[in-house]
């Protein structure tokens, strides 16, 4: 006698993705994007000057002044580390760049004969090769950032020191060295290549600020590296589970050193760009910028525990902070409220991410 077939068991909840797990709501970056969109709408009605061409250029330029460094810090945060030295790194790299540019452009200065000569009138200083002084100066500025990044990476990856303590120490070292080499005074880019320097750091191309162009290129490069290269997969693997990554053969020490070098170079480049905008590199430049940079990365979705982050989130976080700052200025609200709002937003961003994670 044939046995009747039983009805197959079905699970109605298997395979279904809830609305807060789909599309824009699948990550913290999506929520921040939504908040940014709401804020833009509010600013449109709050101030008739917000969406003017001039103000949009200011917003694009200003958020670019921390966004490049935020891209570098995001690399470190993805691995589960932290870099508190980025603000001092910006200052020291900018100061070295300006000082080298001035030194090699001054007749009688160290190595000046290789780069400049006097004109026939005996007063005007001319470059032997236009643009060479600029190139050497920027390489010098990025070179000191490279060395600092290597030291950070070596202490953390090889010696096993805490990233927090190591980079906090480097923050103090670089800030102190900045005061030592400048005697507490600012340095100014000078010489025949000064105009090239200002054009390369604070100029614009077809109305688009040069710093914003750098940011877009670097963000696209970062996206490709993180998601389409072995190095990018290794970075995420370290943040997910460092011990497991090591057991699978990933060169943990090398990757750690590389991300701190990348972070240092990004901060160094950021400092050089800011000094071009300011017209100088003061000894107190970029003080406490590390807080804004890390805040932007965290607000944009980078997880301090590691394993999560990307260029889009870093940029969105920077834009949100700049829109808030710009909005406060247009609304004639005291700029002191900015830090208060940034703190509130950081807490809210982490809270939303925690609630979303529990709902998954």
N, C-alpha and C positions, 0 to 999 in steps of 0.2 A: 504494500500500500504506500503510495507516494505521500511524503510528508509535505505539508503546505509550507511554502517559502515564507519566512518571517520578513517583516518590513525592515529595510535597512535602517540602521541607527544614524541619525543625522544630528549635527551640532550647528545650531543656527548662529552661534557666535564666532565660529571659526571662519577665517578668511575675510571677515568684515573689518574695514578700517574706519574708525570713528572720525568725525569731521575735524577734530582738533589734531589728528595725526596725518592729515592730508594737506597738500599744497602749501600755501603760505604759512599755515599754522604748524608745519612739521618741525620747525626750528625756532629758537629764540630770535634769530635774525628776522624771521617773518613778522613776529610781534613788534619788533622795534621798527621795522619798515612801516607797519600799519600805524604805529604811534607817530612816526615822522610825517606820514601823509596827513594825519589829523592835525598835527602841529602846523604844517604848511598851510592848510586851509584856514586855521585860526589866525595865523599871521597875515594871510591875505586880507581878511576882514578887519584885523586889528590895526594895520598900517598900510596906507596907500603906497608907501615907498619900498615895501619889502620886495616885491617882484619887479622892481625897476632893473634895467640892464646893469647899471652901475653897482647896485647892491648885490645882484647875483654874482657879478665878477668878484666883489669883495668876499662873499661867502665861499666861492670856489677857491679863491686864493688862501683865505684864512684857514679853512679846514685842511687844506693841503699842507699847511705848516706843521701839523702834528700827524697827518695820515700816513706819511711815508715811514716815520718812526713806528707808528702803530702796526704797520705791516710786518716790520721786523720783530716787534715784541710778540705779535701773534704767533710767529714761528716758535718762539721760546715757550709761550704758554701752551701751545698744542702738545709739546713734549712733557708738560707738567712742571716746567720751570718758571722762573720769573727773573726779570732784569730791571733793577731799580736804578741803574746807572745811566739810563738813556739821556736824561736831562743834562747831566754833567758831560756826557759824551758829546752831545750837540755843541755845548759851549766850547769845550777844549778843541774839537775838530775845527770849528769856525775860527777860533783864535789862531791856531797854527796856520790855517789857510791864509788868513789876513796878514799875519806876521811874515810868513814866507814871501808872500806877494810883495810886500813893502820892502823887505830886506834885499831881495834879488833885483829890485827895481831901483835901488838907491846906489848911484855910483860910489864905489869904495866899499860897498857892503859885501858880505860873504857870498862869493860866487857871482857877484853882479856882472862882472866882465863877460861872463858866458851868455848873459841874457840881454844886456842893454849897452848902448853907447851914446855918447853925446852928439847932438846935432852940430851943424857947422856954426850955429850962433853961440855955442858953448853953454847954453842954458837949458835947452830942451832935451829931455831924455827920450830916446827912441828904443824900441824893442828890436833886437837882432832878428827874431822870428816872431811875428805877431801871433799871439795866442799861446806861445810856448810857456810864458810865465804863468798864465792862467792854468794850463794843464799841470805844470809842476806843482803849483800851489795846492790845487785840488787833490792831487795824488798824495802830497804831504799830509793834508788834513785827513784824508781817508786812511792813510797809512797808520797814523796814531790810533784811529778807531779800530783798525784791523788788529794792532798789537793788543789793545785793551780787550777786544773780543776774544783773542787767543788766550790771554791770561784768565779771563772769566771762565772760558770753556775748559781750560786745563785744570783750574782749581776745582771746578764742579765735577767734570767727567773723570779725571784721573785721580785727583786727591780725595774726591768724595765729599767735598765741603758743601754746605747748604747753599743753594742758589740765592736765597734771601740774604744771608750773611755776606756771601762773597760779593754780590753786586752792590750791597749797601756799602761795603768797604770800598769798592771801586768808585762809587758815587763820590765819596769823600776824597779819595786819592785824586781823581781827575779834577774835581772842583778846586782842591788845594793847588795842584800843579798849574791850573789856569791862573790863579792869583800869583803864583811864583814867577811864571814866565812873563807876566804882564805887569808885575808890581802893583796889581790891583786896578790897573787902568785898562780901558778898552783898546782894541786894535782896529785899525781902519784899512780896508783894501786900498792900495795905492799903486801908482805906476802906470805905464802905458797900456796895460791890459785891464785897467779898472773898469772901463766902459764895457768890455766884453763880459767881465764878471757880473756886472749889474744886469746886463741883457740876458745872461744865462740863468740868473737866479730870480729876478723880479720883473722881467720883461713879459711880453705877451706875443702870441702868434695869431693873427687874424682875430684879435679881441679875446682870445683864450689865454689865461695866465699860464706862463711856462711851468710853474710848480704843479699845476693841475695836469698838464700834459705828462710830466714825469710820473705823477701818481698813477695815471691811467695805464701807462706802459708798465710800470712796476707791478701794479695790481694784476694785470693780465699775465705777466710773467710768473707771478706767484701762484696764480690759479693753475697755470699749466704745470708748474713744478710740483705742486701739492697733489694734483689729481691725475697726472699723466707721466710721472717718473717714479723710479724705484726710490729715490731719495724722499719724495713726498710720502710714499707709503711707509717708509721707515720712520718718518717724523710722527705720523699718526700712530704707528705701532708702539713707539716709545711712550706716547701719552696714554695709550690704552692699557698697556701692561708691560712695563720695562723688563721685568724678569722673563716673561714669556718671549719678548722680542729678542732678548739675548740668547735664549735657548734655541731659537729658530735660526740663529746665525747672523742676525742683524748687527753691524758694527756699532754698537751703542755709543762707545767712547767717541768715535769719529763723528757720528751724527750729532751728538750733543755739542761738541766743539764747533761744528759747522753752523749750527743754529745760533749760537752765541756770537759767532763772527758775523753772520748775516744781520743779526739784530744790531750789532755795533756799527756796521757799515751803513745801515739804514739810518741810524741816529746821527752818524757823522755827516751823511749827505743832507739830512734834514737841517742840521745846524748850519751848514754852509749856505743853504738856501735862505734860511732865516736871516743870516748876517747880511746877505745881499739885499733883503727887504729892509732891514734896519739901517743899512749903510755903515755898520760897524759890528764888532763882536765884543760887547761889554763883558766884564768879568763875571757879572751876575746873570748873564743871559741864560734863558731856559730853566731858571730856578723853579723847582717843583713841577716841571713839565712831565716828569715820569708819572706823576699821579694822573694827569689828563690822558696821557698815552695809554696807560694800563686801564683806566676807566673806560676809554673809548673801545678798547678791545673786548673788555668784559661785557659792556653794554651791547656790543655787536654780536655777542654769542660765544666768544671764546671762553672755554671752561677752565678755571684755574686748576682743576684736578687733572687736566690734560685730555687729549684725544679728540677735542672738538674745537673748530675755529676755521677761519678762512678770510680771504681778502674782502669779500662782499660785506661780511659782518663788520670788519675793521673800518671800512669806509663809511658804512651806515652809522656806526657809532660816532665817528668823527663829525659827520654831517649833522647828526642830532645835537651834539654838543655845540657846534657852531651856530646852528639855527637858534638854539636857546640863547646863546650869548648875543647874537645879532638882534634877536627879538627884544631882549632886555634893553639894549642900547636904543633901539627905535622907540620903545615904549617909555624911555627915560627913567627906567628903573635902575637902582643902584647895582653896579656890576658885582658888588659883594654877594648878591643873592645867587650868582651863578654857581659858586662852589656848593651852596646849600642845595640847589636844584640838582646838581650833578650827583651829590651823595644820595638824594632821594631816588633818582633814576636808577642808580646802581643797585640799590636795595630792591626796588620794584622789579628790575630786570631779572635779578637772581630769584626773587620770589615767584615771578611768573614761570620761570624755567623749572623751579622746583615743583610747583603745582602741576605743570604740564607733564613732568616726568612721572609723578605719582598717578596721573590719570591714564598713562599709557599701559 
